[in-house]
Amino acid sequence: MPIAFKPYLNKPSKYKGGKAKLQGEIIKLSSNENMNGTSPLALAAVKENLQSINEYPDRTDHNFREALSEYYGPTLQTDQFFTSNGGVRAIDMIMMGFLDKGTEAIFSNPGFGPYRAFPKKYGATSIDIPLVGDNFDLDVNGILAQINDSTRLLLITSPNNPTGTCPKKADIDDLMTNIPDHVVVVYDEVYYQYADTPDYVRAYEYVAQGLPVIGLNSFSKAYGMAGMRVGYGYSTPEIASYLRNIPTPFPMSTLSVKAAIAALKDDTFIEQTVKENQRGKAYLYTELTKLNIQYWETQANFILLNPDMDAMTFADKMLEKNIMVRPVSNFGFDGIRLTIGKMAQNELVIKALQEILHP
Ligand SMILES: Cc1ncc(COP(=O)(O)O)c(C=O)c1O
């Protein structure tokens, strides 16, 4: 009898985003990292703790969860958090916790790849109810019509990757009111620091009502810690403690956790980051309009573009100019996602666009 390799593992990975470590002066605007660097408080914590890495990390994540609960004030208690080796791992933990053969998870493309791809790892089916209209709104009726006894998860992202848009609060309210009790809502808010629309809503507003909602977060984006791999989620105490039961011995390194706890206090760095992002996006809006390139107004640190050219060809042309952008066809949209960089980088992007599109 042949070895029983699992079919979903037994093929080459399609993930291309990580091949980013090229030589030379490549400006990497393909992974929505913080182009301003890392929280200085996080960096100081790493330096301070370098001498202790001969020891294992804390046995539990209690200290980290306490720091998170302090950060959120009285809204969320220590037992409402679970932590993970990055946001993607938190997504995987949720799927491991709630999906198995014969169950379904609903997501909406254009959306973050793992929401479509991960359910099948657990024998479940991912069902796409695509975003609708020019603002990529949730199809509330489509989602409600799709929910059945096998539905376990509803996956919402706000601000959404790769569109940069936020679903309307009224639509989310509508869904929260009308979905049956057995469906857990994952509300991915890893870009929340950048959102500036008054209509933006955080997951904790629903968690506070006792609803089965999981707020999903990461230190990879505004805190500038993508290389440290730290993520977390919060929910009702029942759901959070259930997910904490997923055994992952020592999932995060000592330095990652120390850095994350320090970063939570770094409001100054977040303010600077958000301000620089606002400046960058205002500049890009003006210049993209002048260049007549279709783009979508963004609530995050990236912009979705439609350069009116095959996305892969366009990305290659940008790379020839030493700028790496992300074609997002695997996210369900034939376009380009561009991370907003520092001003000097944004200016180089516009120069490259001018040369490529209007030679
Ligand atoms: C929408 C969304 N969720 C989650 C993540 C996970 O981030 P990480 O695993 O780096 O914490 C990302 C990263 O790009 C993302 O865009």
Ligand as a Chemical Component Dictionary entry (heavy atoms), coordinates in Angstrom:
data_LIG
# 
_chem_comp.id                   LIG 
_chem_comp.type                 NON-POLYMER 
_chem_comp.pdbx_formal_charge   0 
_chem_comp.three_letter_code    LIG 
# 
loop_
_chem_comp_atom.comp_id 
_chem_comp_atom.atom_id 
_chem_comp_atom.alt_atom_id 
_chem_comp_atom.type_symbol 
_chem_comp_atom.charge 
_chem_comp_atom.model_Cartn_x 
_chem_comp_atom.model_Cartn_y 
_chem_comp_atom.model_Cartn_z 
_chem_comp_atom.pdbx_ordinal 
LIG C1 C1 C 0 -6.442 40.419 6.291  1  
LIG C2 C2 C 0 -5.251 39.793 6.930  2  
LIG N1 N1 N 0 -5.433 39.001 7.984  3  
LIG C3 C3 C 0 -4.411 38.405 8.611  4  
LIG C4 C4 C 0 -3.112 38.594 8.194  5  
LIG C5 C5 C 0 -2.053 37.861 8.924  6  
LIG O1 O1 O 0 -0.939 38.544 9.278  7  
LIG P1 P1 P 0 0.237  37.861 10.094 8  
LIG O2 O2 O 0 0.159  36.383 9.942  9  
LIG O3 O3 O 0 1.477  38.451 9.538  10 
LIG O4 O4 O 0 0.020  38.268 11.526 11 
LIG C6 C6 C 0 -2.860 39.412 7.070  12 
LIG C7 C7 C 0 -1.508 39.593 6.545  13 
LIG O5 O5 O 0 -1.260 40.039 5.471  14 
LIG C8 C8 C 0 -3.959 40.034 6.431  15 
LIG O6 O6 O 0 -3.796 40.839 5.370  16 
# 
loop_
_chem_comp_bond.comp_id 
_chem_comp_bond.atom_id_1 
_chem_comp_bond.atom_id_2 
_chem_comp_bond.value_order 
_chem_comp_bond.pdbx_ordinal 
LIG C1 C2 SING 1  
LIG C2 N1 SING 2  
LIG C2 C8 DOUB 3  
LIG N1 C3 DOUB 4  
LIG C3 C4 SING 5  
LIG C4 C5 SING 6  
LIG C4 C6 DOUB 7  
LIG C5 O1 SING 8  
LIG O1 P1 SING 9  
LIG P1 O2 DOUB 10 
LIG P1 O3 SING 11 
LIG P1 O4 SING 12 
LIG C6 C7 SING 13 
LIG C6 C8 SING 14 
LIG C7 O5 DOUB 15 
LIG C8 O6 SING 16 
# 
